[in-house]
């Protein structure tokens, strides 16, 4: 990829290349193509906003340096993500350079305003939290839509700040996160409070513990759910390495295990959006395809579970 990407049509150029198209697309035709491939959307329960059921995580994948060889593939991923209807991108100061890389690429591609940007505060101390979140705004090159307390670190102090920021319009939504079932009891305690808009939690065919308490509680409390580790940290792919894709996957429009795994996740009625991370456009396309077409009902969810046995 060469040349300066300083205008909005850069997204069409990169996405066309990433999606295997030979012709240069204009901004208008790109929007039209995107409209034809709309992702399924879910409502954020605490408001009237709809977001696509498939987002993009940045853990490990966006933690790169400044070289073109490191960033150009990620620019293609981000361009294709927006082209295919994606909006929700999740990051954290815990993820090394990911916030900076995401912010830089979003501005370079002129898609920053198209994104629903989520990040986290991950530090002890109220003032240190303010400083870290301010730094995140700068790295991400604009307002953060959703600020989450990462792994509940000093949650009491940071939630006080976040309520002030939301009231002032500095952020739009407040969330809490964790990635392990050992923290679910504490996570549930925070979900029982008013003022929490989102919970981010691990959930996959390999890690279904959230079904027992966290997902039902979030549903009852009208809290949106972001799902991390939708592939069980990659363990699901090892499980099915020698398994053929079941025939019924075609009924759901799935051509890969990744799509089937994500279909299972977003078919849970409490789940608002899954955020798989990837640095490869081919994998991104599979992930995004999972957010289109038929969503499994309960009998189909059981068939998916049984196919893993």
Helices and strands as residue ranges (DSSP letters): H 10-18, H 27-36, E 41-43, E 50-52, E 56-57, H 68-83, E 88-90, G 93-95, H 98-108, G 112-114, E 116-121, H 126-139, E 146-149, G 150-152, H 155-167, E 173-177, G 181-183, H 184-191, E 198-202, G 209-211, H 214-221, E 224-228, G 232-234, H 235-239, G 247-252, H 257-266, E 273-274, H 281-289, H 298-307
